[in-house]
Amino acid sequence: MQAALNLPAAGFPVMASRPMVYTRQDGVRSAAVVYIGLPFALPPYPDGTPAWGCQVQTIGIGNDRIMTSRGPDTAQAVIYALVLAGTLCNGSVVAAQIDWSAMPNFGFPTVPPGAPDNGGDPFILQLSPIFN
């Protein structure tokens, strides 16, 4: 699939990807992609709880910087990475020109309203501190 869309490679081992097309206002179409990396161990939380991360990168829709989600286990790190991917797509200045725009949150999960803060995990309350 990457060869057909001529997508750039991610800068980390990839677990999942979502190929997309960005159509500029002048009609020119270009490949875009969201990459979700494999979970990896991070330094533990301050209370000693294990921490895991997943890298996320959007390419072709603005900021191509690699960001890292953080969770207390691999499952939570993956879920947070998927939420982050949707947040990055929605926050892009070209969000309305991406072919997945018709799907809510670009088909990625969102944090449910009123979700608990998971024992002090800052993700629910504020995205920026857990992503780099």
N, C-alpha and C positions, 0 to 999 in steps of 0.2 A: 504494500500500500504506500509506503514512503516513496518508492521510486516513481510511482504513477503521479503523485502530487509534488514531487521534488521538494520534500520537506527537509529542513536542516536537522542535523543530529542534536540530541540533547547532550548536556555536559555531565551526565551521570547515568548509572544503570537504570533503565526504564522498566517499570512494571506495567504501565498503561499509557495510552495516548489517545487524544481526540483530534483527528485532522479536521480542519475547518477551512473555509474560504472567506477571505476578506475582499469585499468589492468596494473599491473606492468610488467616490461620487462621480468621477469621470468614466466609470464603467470598467476600469482595469481591475482584473481579478488576480489575487495572489494567494499563495498557500500560507496557512497559519496553523499552529498546532499547540496543544497543551500537553505537556509531559508530566507524568506522575512517577516519581522514583520509588525504588525498593526501600522498605523500612530499614533503618540502621540505628544502632545504639547511640545515645547522646549522654552527656554528663547527667547524673541524677538531679532531680528536683532538690531544693534546699532541705526538705524534710527527709531526704534519703530515698524517696520513691524512684524507681527506675524511670528513665525517660527514653523515648524513641522518637525518631524524626522521619519525615519523608520529604524529599525535595520536589518542588513544583516549578515548572518554567513554562511561560507562554512565549511563543515566538511568532512574530509577524503581526501582532496587534498592539504594539506599543513597547512597554518595558520588557525586555528579554531577560532580565535579571533572574537568577536562580534564588528561590526562597525556600525556607524549610519550615514545615509544620512541626509541632511537638505534642506528644501525648504520653500517657503513663504506660501504654503498651502498644504493640505494633498495630492492632486493629484501630485504636483511637487515632494513632498518627496517620493512618491511611484515610480515615474518615475526615480528619481535619484537613488533610491535603486536598481531598476532593472538594470540601467546602471552600478552601482557599482558591482552588482553581476557578470555581464559579464566581467568587468575589473578584478575582483578577479580571475575568472576562467582562463581568458587569461594570467594573470600574474603568474599563478601557474607553478612551475617547472615541474609539471607532466601534463600540459595542453594537450599535444599530446596523452596521454594515457587515457583521459576521453572520455566516449562513446558519448558525445555530441560534440566532437571536430570537426566533419565534418560540423556542422552548423556554419555559421558566428557568431562570438561573443557568441557562445554557445546558440544561440536562444534568447539572451537578446538584448534590444535596445541599440543603441549607441547615443552619442551626435552628431547631424548633423554638418558637416563641416561648418564653418562660422556662427554658431548659435550666436545670440547676448548674451551679458553677463548678461542679465536679470536684469538690474538696479543695477549692482554692485555685484550680486551674484557670489562668487568666483568659483562656480562649473565648469562653462564653461572654465575658464582660467586655473584652477589648481584643481585637485581632493583632494589632501591631507588636506587642511585646513577645509573642511566641514565634513570630516569623522573622527571618533575617534577610 
